[in-house]
Amino acid sequence: MLPLGMSPGPSLPQDLDSFLEPFLEELKLLSDGVVAYDTHHDTEAFLLKAHLVLVTGDTPGISKLLHLSGHGAIYPCRACKLQGTPYLLRFTKNGKNKGQPGRKTQYYYPLSPPTKFPPEVSDAHKEACTQIDTYVNHRDLPFCSPEDYRRDGEASLADPKLASESGVKGVSPFVRLPTISILRSSPFDVMHLVHLNFVRDLCNLLNGMFFKDNHLNEHAARMESGE
């Protein structure tokens, strides 16, 4: 097993795929095989081959490698078609506008429609949230396939506006490799999902303390006092 790591540094490269090309070209040669020499018998022993079988990293890193919209998108998951529900996030600005109130729309991912909204949410916004058609049991979420990934990526390359409808912004050069299956060969990173912030955030979510907007804390998974 030969792990290869990539660390772009403090600034992300404009074209990450260009850094992968030398690696992919070498993999092409290694898949055909290079002669391994047996110095003890002074002979050519066998063909040594190497294949890429796994691509992993934290969610932002995988999103860059696979041209995905990321964990804050309408469709954030590379494995399924979970659809986000928009909500208005209020915050206090930093920098030259430090202390001033700010707001922006973000997405969260309930498995049932929200029933409470703050006063400033429009009727149209409420209607859009309740009509999302993917509020289903988490065991029944539709999964993505490698064919879905390539089709959605090619569509987004032709029209970048379509990326918000699929969560796929392009096609990774990894699709050229026959030994991996895009999406299935990029498992989720357990360290970041579980061992760092997830357990704390999950406890806050179950206790109804995760969101600053309290109406979002009234969800079906919330545990009542004493449970």
Secondary structure, DSSP 8 states (H G I E B T S, - for coil): ---------SS--S-HHHHHHHHHHHHHHHHH-EEEEETTTTEEEEEE----------HHHHHHHHTB--TTSSS--SSB----EEEEEEEE--GGGTT-EEEEEEEE--SS------TTS-HHHHHHHHT-TT---GGG--B--HHHHHHHHHHHHH-GGGHHHHSB-S--GGGG-TT--TTTTS---HIIIIIITHHHHHHHHHTT-S-SSGGGG--TT---TT-
